[in-house]
């Protein structure tokens, strides 16, 4: 099995369970019997994202509630991973180094965005407790198909943090930014490698738990709390994105007068587009999952 075919098989496993039950064998057969290239892989990844946004669920019954909750929980997590770094990224892009003039309102907006992201992170920790219990049971049973994506995600994050610590220590050997230090080619190369690794770690952190949750198929009682908290998390992510966007708008005049480089503005634009898309996706799936979460709460309390 070549690399493209292996990646295509992994992308297929990211589809919702209901989709794989209905179309999985057919698509798996096509992947195995036809030539697989980069376009096929991209089509499968895009199809997985679309399938989660409108998951196929049974027409009625408790399984419909469970699968809708699972789709909401997984999609909200992936969207949060895609958007939660908007505030630190915008903060760094706008204020490091700090311009001579920062318009009134920029710092309060960025601080409000940081608070919103921190609050959403606390809610995610609380919401993850019931699902973590399911993962612990799977680990005791030796169900490594469930645990493996979590281990890969954890390893990717740890390696990225170690690389960041090394870069920070290396950076201390150079003068401050204000003195326009000349960075060696080796340091710049290390920074590029770390950036690529950071993107991979972020993808792994989003996809790993999502894939593990999909394979574990937690019961509705384990998905009830994260399903209820998905909407507050999505709302806080949207608030952080809106505050960061407002801060960027206020800084545009300063950026123009002080001659901020175009690559910096392009980076800010890409970050905001990603965060806006993540916020919209999180709000959409969280809204769809609220009623099933309330229904599961009522069923469990009755």
C-alpha positions as CSV (number, residue, x, y, z in Angstrom):
1,X,0.0,0.0,0.0
2,X,1.5,3.3,-1.1
3,X,1.5,6.5,1.0
4,X,-1.4,8.1,-0.9
5,X,-3.6,4.9,-0.5
6,X,-2.7,4.7,3.2
7,X,-3.7,8.4,3.8
8,X,-6.9,7.8,1.8
9,X,-7.8,4.9,4.1
10,X,-7.1,7.1,7.1
11,X,-9.3,9.8,5.6
12,X,-12.1,7.3,5.1
13,X,-11.9,6.3,8.7
14,X,-12.6,9.9,9.7
15,X,-16.1,9.8,8.2
16,X,-19.1,9.6,10.6
17,X,-20.0,6.0,11.6
18,X,-23.4,6.3,9.9
19,X,-21.8,7.3,6.6
20,X,-19.3,4.4,6.8
21,X,-22.0,1.9,7.6
22,X,-23.9,3.1,4.5
23,X,-21.2,3.8,2.0
24,X,-17.9,2.6,3.7
25,X,-17.5,-0.7,1.9
26,X,-18.2,0.9,-1.5
27,X,-15.7,3.7,-1.0
28,X,-13.1,1.4,0.5
29,X,-13.4,-0.8,-2.5
30,X,-12.8,2.1,-4.8
31,X,-9.8,3.2,-2.8
32,X,-8.3,-0.3,-3.0
33,X,-9.1,-1.0,-6.7
34,X,-8.3,2.4,-8.4
35,X,-5.3,4.7,-8.7
36,X,-5.2,7.0,-5.7
37,X,-3.5,10.4,-6.0
38,X,-3.4,13.7,-4.1
39,X,-6.7,14.8,-5.6
40,X,-8.5,11.7,-4.3
41,X,-7.1,12.2,-0.8
42,X,-8.2,15.9,-0.8
43,X,-11.7,14.8,-2.1
44,X,-12.0,12.3,0.8
45,X,-10.9,14.8,3.4
46,X,-13.3,17.4,2.1
47,X,-16.1,14.7,2.0
48,X,-15.4,13.8,5.6
49,X,-15.8,17.4,6.7
50,X,-19.1,17.7,4.7
51,X,-20.4,14.4,6.0
52,X,-19.9,15.5,9.7
53,X,-21.7,18.8,9.0
54,X,-24.8,16.9,7.9
55,X,-24.4,13.5,9.4
56,X,-26.6,10.6,8.3
57,X,-28.5,9.4,11.4
58,X,-31.3,6.9,11.9
59,X,-34.8,8.2,11.4
60,X,-35.8,7.7,15.0
61,X,-34.9,6.3,18.4
62,X,-32.1,6.6,20.9
63,X,-29.4,5.9,18.4
64,X,-30.4,9.0,16.4
65,X,-29.9,11.1,19.5
66,X,-26.5,9.5,20.3
67,X,-25.2,9.9,16.8
68,X,-26.3,13.5,16.5
69,X,-24.6,14.2,19.8
70,X,-21.4,12.5,18.7
71,X,-21.3,14.5,15.5
72,X,-21.8,17.7,17.5
73,X,-19.1,16.9,20.0
74,X,-16.5,15.8,17.5
75,X,-17.1,18.7,15.1
76,X,-17.1,21.3,17.8
77,X,-13.8,20.0,19.1
78,X,-12.2,20.1,15.6
79,X,-13.5,23.7,15.0
80,X,-12.2,24.8,18.4
81,X,-8.8,23.4,17.6
82,X,-8.8,25.3,14.3
83,X,-9.8,28.6,15.9
84,X,-8.6,28.9,19.4
85,X,-5.2,30.2,18.5
86,X,-6.6,33.2,16.7
87,X,-6.1,35.5,19.7
88,X,-2.4,34.7,20.4
89,X,-1.6,34.8,16.7
90,X,-3.3,38.2,16.2
91,X,-1.8,39.5,19.4
92,X,1.7,38.6,18.2
93,X,1.2,39.9,14.7
94,X,-0.2,43.3,15.8
95,X,1.8,44.0,19.0
96,X,5.2,42.3,18.6
97,X,7.1,44.6,18.2
98,X,4.5,47.1,19.6
99,X,3.8,50.0,17.2
100,X,4.4,53.6,18.3
101,X,0.7,54.2,18.4
102,X,-1.9,51.6,19.4
103,X,-5.5,52.8,18.9
104,X,-7.7,52.9,22.0
105,X,-9.8,49.8,22.2
106,X,-7.3,47.3,20.7
107,X,-5.8,46.1,23.9
108,X,-9.2,45.7,25.7
109,X,-10.5,43.8,22.6
110,X,-7.5,41.4,22.6
111,X,-7.8,40.9,26.3
112,X,-11.5,40.1,26.0
113,X,-10.7,37.6,23.3
114,X,-8.1,35.9,25.5
115,X,-10.6,35.7,28.4
116,X,-13.2,34.1,26.0
117,X,-10.7,31.5,24.8
118,X,-9.7,30.7,28.3
119,X,-13.3,30.3,29.4
120,X,-14.0,28.0,26.4
121,X,-10.9,25.9,27.3
122,X,-12.2,25.5,30.9
123,X,-15.6,24.3,29.5
124,X,-13.9,21.9,27.2
125,X,-12.0,20.3,30.1
126,X,-15.2,19.9,32.0
127,X,-17.0,18.5,29.0
128,X,-14.3,16.0,28.3
129,X,-14.5,14.2,31.6
130,X,-17.4,11.7,30.6
131,X,-15.7,10.9,27.3
132,X,-12.3,10.4,29.0
133,X,-13.9,7.8,31.1
134,X,-15.0,5.9,28.0
135,X,-11.4,6.1,26.7
136,X,-10.1,4.7,30.0
137,X,-12.4,1.8,29.7
138,X,-11.2,1.2,26.2
139,X,-7.6,1.3,27.4
140,X,-8.3,-1.3,30.1
141,X,-9.8,-3.5,27.5
142,X,-6.9,-3.1,25.2
143,X,-8.9,-1.5,22.4
144,X,-5.9,0.1,20.7
145,X,-7.8,1.2,17.6
146,X,-9.5,3.7,19.9
147,X,-6.4,4.6,22.0
148,X,-3.9,4.8,19.1
149,X,-5.1,8.2,17.7
150,X,-4.9,9.7,21.2
151,X,-1.4,8.5,21.7
152,X,-0.3,9.9,18.3
153,X,-1.9,13.3,19.1
154,X,-0.3,13.4,22.6
155,X,3.1,12.5,21.1
156,X,2.8,15.2,18.4
157,X,1.9,17.8,21.0
158,X,4.8,16.8,23.3
159,X,7.3,16.9,20.5
160,X,6.1,20.3,19.4
161,X,6.4,21.7,22.9
162,X,9.9,20.3,23.2
163,X,10.8,21.9,19.9
164,X,9.3,25.2,21.1
165,X,11.4,25.1,24.3
166,X,14.5,24.5,22.2
167,X,13.7,27.4,19.9
168,X,13.0,29.7,22.9
169,X,16.4,28.8,24.5
170,X,18.1,29.3,21.1
171,X,16.4,32.7,20.7
172,X,17.9,33.9,23.9
173,X,21.3,33.8,22.3
174,X,20.3,36.7,19.9
175,X,19.6,40.4,20.7
176,X,16.1,41.7,21.2
177,X,13.9,42.3,18.1
178,X,14.2,46.1,18.6
179,X,17.9,45.8,17.8
180,X,17.2,44.1,14.5
181,X,19.2,40.9,15.1
182,X,20.6,38.9,12.3
183,X,19.3,35.3,12.6
184,X,21.4,32.5,11.2
185,X,20.1,30.4,8.4
186,X,20.1,27.4,10.7
187,X,17.9,29.2,13.2
188,X,15.5,30.3,10.4
189,X,15.4,26.7,9.1
190,X,14.7,25.4,12.6
191,X,11.8,27.9,12.9
192,X,10.4,26.8,9.6
193,X,10.6,23.1,10.7
194,X,9.0,23.9,14.0
195,X,6.2,25.8,12.3
196,X,5.4,22.8,10.0
197,X,5.5,20.6,13.1
198,X,3.2,22.9,14.9
199,X,0.6,22.7,12.1
200,X,0.9,18.9,12.1
201,X,0.6,18.8,15.9
202,X,-2.5,21.0,15.8
203,X,-4.1,18.7,13.1
204,X,-3.2,15.6,15.2
205,X,-4.7,17.3,18.3
206,X,-7.9,17.9,16.5
207,X,-8.3,14.7,14.5
208,X,-6.9,12.3,17.1
209,X,-9.6,12.7,19.8
210,X,-12.3,13.1,17.1
211,X,-11.2,9.8,15.5
212,X,-11.0,8.1,18.9
213,X,-14.5,9.3,19.9
214,X,-15.9,8.1,16.6
215,X,-14.4,4.6,17.0
216,X,-15.4,4.4,20.7
217,X,-19.1,5.3,19.9
218,X,-19.8,6.6,23.5
219,X,-23.3,6.2,24.9
220,X,-25.6,9.1,25.0
221,X,-25.1,9.6,28.7
222,X,-21.3,10.2,28.1
223,X,-22.2,12.7,25.3
224,X,-24.9,14.6,27.1
225,X,-22.6,17.0,29.0
226,X,-20.3,17.8,26.1
227,X,-23.4,18.2,23.9
228,X,-24.9,20.7,26.3
229,X,-21.6,22.7,26.6
230,X,-20.9,22.7,22.8
231,X,-23.0,25.8,22.3
232,X,-21.3,27.9,25.0
233,X,-17.9,26.8,23.7
234,X,-18.9,27.8,20.1
235,X,-20.3,31.1,21.4
236,X,-17.1,31.9,23.3
237,X,-15.0,31.0,20.2
238,X,-17.2,33.3,18.1
239,X,-16.8,36.1,20.6
240,X,-13.0,35.7,20.6
241,X,-13.0,35.8,16.8
242,X,-15.2,38.8,16.7
243,X,-13.1,40.7,19.3
244,X,-9.9,39.9,17.4
245,X,-11.4,41.0,14.1
246,X,-12.5,44.3,15.6
247,X,-8.9,44.8,17.0
248,X,-7.5,44.1,13.5
249,X,-9.9,46.7,12.0
250,X,-8.8,49.3,14.5
251,X,-5.2,48.6,13.7
252,X,-5.5,48.9,9.9
253,X,-4.9,52.6,9.9
254,X,-1.8,52.2,12.1
255,X,-0.6,49.4,9.9
256,X,-1.0,51.6,6.8
257,X,0.8,54.6,8.3
258,X,3.6,52.7,9.8
259,X,4.2,50.6,6.7
260,X,3.5,47.1,8.1
261,X,4.8,44.5,5.7
262,X,2.2,42.8,3.4
263,X,3.2,39.3,4.5
264,X,2.1,40.3,8.1
265,X,-1.3,41.5,6.9
266,X,-1.7,38.3,4.7
267,X,-0.9,36.2,7.8
268,X,-3.5,38.1,9.9
269,X,-6.1,37.7,7.1
270,X,-5.5,33.9,6.8
271,X,-5.8,33.5,10.6
272,X,-9.1,35.4,10.7
273,X,-10.6,33.5,7.8
274,X,-9.7,30.2,9.5
275,X,-11.1,31.4,12.8
276,X,-14.3,32.7,11.2
277,X,-14.9,29.5,9.4
278,X,-14.2,27.5,12.6
279,X,-16.7,29.7,14.5
280,X,-19.4,29.3,12.0
281,X,-18.9,25.5,11.9
282,X,-18.9,25.3,15.7
283,X,-22.1,27.4,16.0
284,X,-23.9,25.4,13.3
285,X,-23.1,21.9,14.7
286,X,-23.6,23.0,18.4
287,X,-27.1,24.4,17.5
288,X,-28.0,21.2,15.8
289,X,-26.9,19.2,18.8
290,X,-28.6,21.2,21.5
291,X,-32.0,19.7,21.2
292,X,-30.7,16.1,21.2
293,X,-28.6,17.0,24.3
294,X,-31.7,18.3,26.1
295,X,-33.6,15.2,25.0
296,X,-30.9,13.0,26.4
297,X,-30.9,14.9,29.6
298,X,-34.7,14.4,30.0
299,X,-34.4,10.7,29.1
300,X,-31.7,10.1,31.7
301,X,-33.5,12.0,34.4
302,X,-36.9,10.3,33.8
